[in-house]
Amino acid sequence: MARGRSRSRALVSIGSACLACSLFSTTVWAQLPAPSEEPVPAEPEAEAEATAAVELKAEPEPEPEPEPEPAPEPEANAAAEAAAEAEKTRVQSILQAVASAFRFYGIIKPTVTFAAQGVESFSQPNSSAITAAANPVLANLPDDPRLTFQVAQTRFGLWVNEKGKVRGHLEFDFIDFTKASPTVQALLRLRIATVDYSPVEGLMIAAGQDWDLDAPMNPFGLNLVGGHFQSGNRGFMRQQVRLHYTLRSKVEFALAVGFQGANATAKDATFEIGLVPTFALRFTGLLGKFGRIGVSGIGTRLRFVPGSDGRDAFAGGGTLFGEIIPIESLKIRFEAYVGRNLANLGTLALGQGNATDDIDEFGAFLSVRQAFAKRHAIYATYSHARALNKEDVAPSYTYPAAMDPAAPPPSFATATLAGTGTGFQWNQAARLGYQFDPIPMLALHLEGFWYNTRHVLRPEDEDRVDSPKRNAFGAEVALLFTF
């Protein structure tokens, strides 16, 4: 019992002591000062990191705006605008001068040609620029039809300073009569290269390669290169110096001194050694909107064999030509000539003389074009050329020399051109065509043709050929893009 009372007293003493301690601590905490609201200072490293973070997030202070420049004076504005306008005018003048100094032009001519019989182009047995019915000895299968596609008559040219006192002119095409139907094998051919000088109004002096002065007319038609040459039309490119004088737009007088022909070999020959140029004259009456009409002639002394013992002979002829325009939609062109040894001068005529004989000839063409309904036109041309002393015309071909005189006649396949001329006693042609211009710069042509040619054959071939008179019919379709 006593031990239980002692345990109770101990528990009471311990509880009293705990209560006293609690009261004391409460009294002491109440007497302490209140805690401050300012944060406790941080360590130096932590403070630096915090400052850097704040500086990165802070936006930079805007720079002060520059003071506005004073407004220019009205006189300064006017001067600047005038200078800018002057510079613009100067640039435009330069561009206009460059544009006016060069004029590029041309014709792109894809063509499809069908011939019911063999034809030839300047004695070559193909359809590149048809001029006659084919020689039956030279042509492959002369009685069989044939078809070709061509672009070789495409041409282009350039005028330099065309409206100035001095101007230059170049023109090219791609024709090569020795290539029947070329593609990438077609090469440039120089047609025209001239320099013209007009010191005063109405007078022009020209030098270079250009069309014959005495043959200024070409017929209407699709065959730009064939052009009824060797069948009544004549004339070609010649190296020459020309003078033209026009009086009051009513009369033109022209003369030319030129080279006799073309020599594409490496050695000088009769043209160069003969020393005599060609002389040409032309007199033209200008009829204004009604056309023109004139007469002309060309002539020279031709040497057939180089050396002092060579034969000299006259070569040349006279021509009547004109273009008549009775109404705006109707045009009539014509040419008639007579001459001797004209083919020797490269004029694309029939008569080619030789060491013993001269060949005289005459020829003519008539060509008419009628336009209608703005975009349509029909045209027709007839031409004829004939040797006057046809018995003296030499064959145009030859064979390799025979080893055995008793051998049979050579094969036609071995025949080659002899350089003795066309070999025609006569040649005539007719063409009838239709032209449709669907849009500016583009024309569609459909043209039919007929050629009738009398060839001279070698004696050994007269019995091997049905007839030396040949006919050829056909048609051509072409697009002409002109720019």
Number of C-alpha atoms within 10 A of each C-alpha: 5 6 7 8 9 10 10 10 10 11 11 10 10 11 11 11 11 11 10 11 11 10 10 11 10 10 10 9 10 9 8 8 7 8 6 7 6 6 6 7 7 9 8 8 8 9 11 11 10 10 10 10 10 9 10 9 8 8 7 8 6 6 6 6 6 6 6 6 6 6 7 8 8 8 8 10 11 10 11 11 11 12 11 11 12 12 12 11 12 12 12 12 12 11 12 11 12 13 11 15 15 17 14 12 13 17 18 19 20 16 21 17 20 18 22 16 19 27 33 22 22 21 26 24 25 23 28 30 25 26 27 34 30 32 28 24 23 22 21 15 12 20 16 10 15 17 14 16 19 20 20 25 21 20 22 17 18 18 18 18 18 16 11 13 13 16 18 19 20 18 20 19 23 19 22 20 20 14 16 19 18 19 12 5 9 15 14 13 13 15 19 19 17 18 16 20 16 17 11 9 11 13 16 18 18 20 19 19 22 21 17 21 27 27 25 17 17 21 26 23 24 25 19 15 17 21 19 33 28 30 31 29 27 30 22 20 19 24 22 23 21 22 19 18 19 17 12 10 12 12 16 19 17 20 20 23 20 22 19 26 20 14 12 7 7 6 7 11 15 18 20 16 12 19 12 17 19 21 22 24 19 22 18 19 17 20 15 10 11 14 16 19 19 20 19 22 21 25 21 19 17 25 24 20 17 16 12 9 9 14 15 15 17 16 26 23 21 20 22 20 22 20 22 17 17 12 10 10 13 15 19 20 22 23 26 22 22 20 25 25 26 27 24 24 25 18 23 24 29 33 35 28 25 20 12 8 15 18 24 24 24 23 25 23 27 21 22 20 21 16 17 10 7 9 13 15 18 19 21 21 22 21 25 24 30 25 25 18 14 17 10 20 27 23 20 22 21 17 16 9 8 11 7 7 8 7 8 9 12 14 9 16 11 11 16 15 15 14 13 18 23 28 26 28 24 25 28 25 26 20 23 20 21 20 21 17 16 11 8 10 11 15 18 16 19 18 21 19 20 18 24 20 27 21 26 24 23 15 9 11 16 12 10 12 12 10 12 18 19 22 20 22 20 20 18 20 18 22 20 19 16 15 12
